[in-house]
Amino acid sequence: MRSKLVAVAVALAVMVPAPATAADNGEWSVNPTPPAVAGPAPRLYFFLESPPGTSVQDSVRVTNLADQPRTLRLYGADAYNTPRDGGFGLRTQDATHVDVGAWTRVGAATVTVPARSQADVPFVITVPANATPGDHVGGVVAMEEQPGGTTKQNGVDVTVRRAMAARIYLRVSGPTVPGLRVDAVDADLGTPWLPTTVDGSYTYDVVNTGNLHLPPAVSVRVTGLFGHRVRQGGTAPQIDLLPGAQTRLGGTVSGVWPFDVVTTSVTVTADGGVSARSQDTTVVVSWPTLAAVAAGLLLLVWHRRRRAAAATAKPRRRLPEPVTVR
C-alpha cells in the first residue's frame, strides 16, 4: 500500500503543470467553472480572497474528453514546492492537510461524467478565524477512481492513479509581507589535472520568506579571473514559490580556466520591488600542473647554477719550487 501512495504522489506532481495552462491530460480536464458573463480571458486558476472566519464558494468543471464514461474522485489538497527544482505539487488524498486542503469541502466525493461531457461541482472553503494573512495555495483534485496504469518501483509493479487539478490561490485578508532570500550559493568545479578549461556546476537555494506566493525571476552570472565570462548551460528556472517554501536550483558551467577565481552571483526579483542577492567565490587551481611547473623551475635553477659554477675560472695550484742538490 505504501508503494501505491508513492505512485499517486508522483502522478500528481507531474500532471499539475507549472505554466499557466489548462489542467488537461488528453482524457479529462479540471478547470474553474467559467463565469456566467465571460471575461476577456478564461479562468485558468482560482484566485479567491476571504477574511478569516468566513467562507468562500466556487465551482470546478470536470470535463470527460474520452468516448466512455469516467468516474473520478474529488478532494481538496494542500500545495507544496519540491525541495529540488521548485516543482509545484499537490498532496495525496490520504496525506495530512493543514491548509486549503483541510478547509475545502467539495460538493461530491466522486463524480461520473458521461463521454464527451462535463460536470460542474461546487465547493466551499471555510477559512478559520485564526488563519494567518497572506496567500494559501492548494487545489481541487480529480483522481481516477480505479488505477489507470502500472509502473516499476524497485523492481515491483505498482498501480498508479492519475490525477489532474485546478489550482486555488486563496488570499486571507490582512497585512502582506513579500520576501525572498538566496542561500548556499556553491560552485563545484573540481580540480583540473591538465592545463585545459574546466567544466562544472553550481547550486543555490531560493527561500520565500514572506506570506505571498512569488514567481521570482532568477538571474545567475558566472565570471572568472579578470572578469572573463564563464559559459552557462540550461535555461532560467520558472517556479511559483509558495510562502515559507525553500528549493534548490542550479546549472552547469564550462570554460573555466585551470587557474581561475570564479564568482557565482545569484539575483532573484519579483513584483513589488522584492529582490535578493548572494554570491560565492571559488578558487580553481590545477595542482598537478602547478607541481609540474614548480618542478621545472627548480630543475632550471639547478641547471643554471651548475653551468655557472662550471664556467667560473679557478686559480691554479702553485707547484713547489725545485730543490737543488749540491
DANORZI-V565693 format. One record per run of one state. SS is the DSSP state (helix for helix, strand for strand, loop for the rest). FROM is the first residue (numbers start at 1). TO is the last residue. If there is no record, write none. Layout:
BEGIN
SS;FROM;TO  SS;FROM;TO
END
This chain:
BEGIN
loop;1;1  helix;2;15  loop;16;22  strand;23;24  loop;25;27  strand;28;32  loop;33;45  strand;46;50  loop;51;54  strand;55;64  loop;65;69  strand;70;81  loop;82;83  strand;84;84  loop;85;87  strand;88;90  loop;91;99  helix;100;103  strand;104;106  loop;107;109  strand;110;113  loop;114;117  strand;118;126  loop;127;133  strand;134;144  loop;145;148  strand;149;153  loop;154;155  strand;156;160  loop;161;162  strand;163;172  loop;173;179  strand;180;188  loop;189;197  strand;198;208  loop;209;213  strand;214;214  loop;215;216  strand;217;223  loop;224;224  helix;225;227  loop;228;228  strand;229;229  loop;230;230  strand;231;233  loop;234;240  strand;241;241  loop;242;245  strand;246;256  loop;257;258  strand;259;270  loop;271;273  strand;274;285  loop;286;286  helix;287;311  loop;312;326
END
